[in-house]
Amino acid sequence: MKKFLFYIIFILIFSILLLNLFCNNCFAWGDPQIVTKINSAFEDIEKWILKISTPAAAVAVGSGVFMRKFSFGDEEKIRMGKKIIKGSLFSYAFILAIDLILSAIKSLVS
């Protein structure tokens, strides 16, 4: 009797594992709803960051240029203006590079 019960349990577990391995697509025909919501949220955040970063970089570069222009010979203000310009251009280039990398990854995945 114990042997018979052991075989029944073994066959049930084995069949469940086989069903899981070979019919994985039967249970999941696409992404779950939470995954699609998270993906769309990240895409919206990415678009929002790109829309905000261009004017922010322009304002930062403009303020750096005006700081250099109206420094009236003060070396510290000239240095600060250069740092602001370099930092804002580097940040904007970094954001664009991240967008390029994410687009390349997205095209490779899909």
Backbone hydrogen bonds, N-H to C=O, Kabsch-Sander energy under -0.5 kcal/mol:
donor,donor_aa,acceptor,acceptor_aa,energy
5,L,1,M,-2.3
6,F,2,K,-2.3
7,Y,3,K,-2.2
8,I,4,F,-2.1
9,I,5,L,-2.4
10,F,6,F,-2.6
11,I,7,Y,-2.7
12,L,8,I,-2.2
13,I,9,I,-2.5
14,F,10,F,-2.6
15,S,11,I,-2.5
16,I,12,L,-2.2
17,L,13,I,-2.3
18,L,14,F,-2.4
19,L,15,S,-2.4
20,N,16,I,-2.1
21,L,17,L,-2.2
22,F,18,L,-2.7
23,C,19,L,-1.7
24,N,21,L,-0.5
26,C,23,C,-0.6
27,F,23,C,-0.8
27,F,24,N,-0.7
28,A,24,N,-1.0
36,T,32,P,-1.8
37,K,33,Q,-2.0
38,I,34,I,-2.3
39,N,35,V,-2.6
40,S,36,T,-2.3
41,A,37,K,-2.1
42,F,38,I,-2.5
43,E,39,N,-2.1
44,D,40,S,-2.2
45,I,41,A,-2.4
46,E,42,F,-2.4
47,K,43,E,-2.3
48,W,44,D,-2.3
49,I,45,I,-2.5
50,L,46,E,-2.1
51,K,47,K,-2.2
52,I,48,W,-2.1
53,S,49,I,-2.4
54,T,50,L,-1.1
56,A,52,I,-1.9
57,A,53,S,-2.5
58,A,54,T,-2.1
59,V,55,P,-2.6
60,A,56,A,-2.3
61,V,57,A,-2.7
62,G,58,A,-2.5
63,S,59,V,-2.5
64,G,60,A,-2.1
65,V,61,V,-2.6
66,F,62,G,-2.6
67,M,63,S,-2.1
68,R,64,G,-2.1
69,K,65,V,-2.7
70,F,66,F,-2.6
71,S,68,R,-1.1
74,D,71,S,-1.3
75,E,73,G,-0.6
78,I,74,D,-1.8
79,R,75,E,-2.6
80,M,76,E,-2.4
81,G,77,K,-2.4
82,K,78,I,-2.2
83,K,79,R,-2.2
84,I,80,M,-2.3
85,I,81,G,-2.3
86,K,82,K,-2.8
87,G,83,K,-2.7
88,S,84,I,-2.4
89,L,85,I,-2.3
90,F,86,K,-2.5
91,S,87,G,-2.4
92,Y,88,S,-2.3
93,A,89,L,-2.4
94,F,90,F,-2.3
95,I,91,S,-2.2
96,L,92,Y,-2.2
97,A,93,A,-2.3
98,I,94,F,-2.2
99,D,95,I,-2.1
100,L,96,L,-2.2
101,I,97,A,-2.5
102,L,98,I,-2.8
103,S,99,D,-2.2
104,A,100,L,-2.1
105,I,101,I,-2.5
106,K,102,L,-2.4
107,S,103,S,-2.1
108,L,104,A,-1.8
109,V,105,I,-2.3
110,S,106,K,-2.0
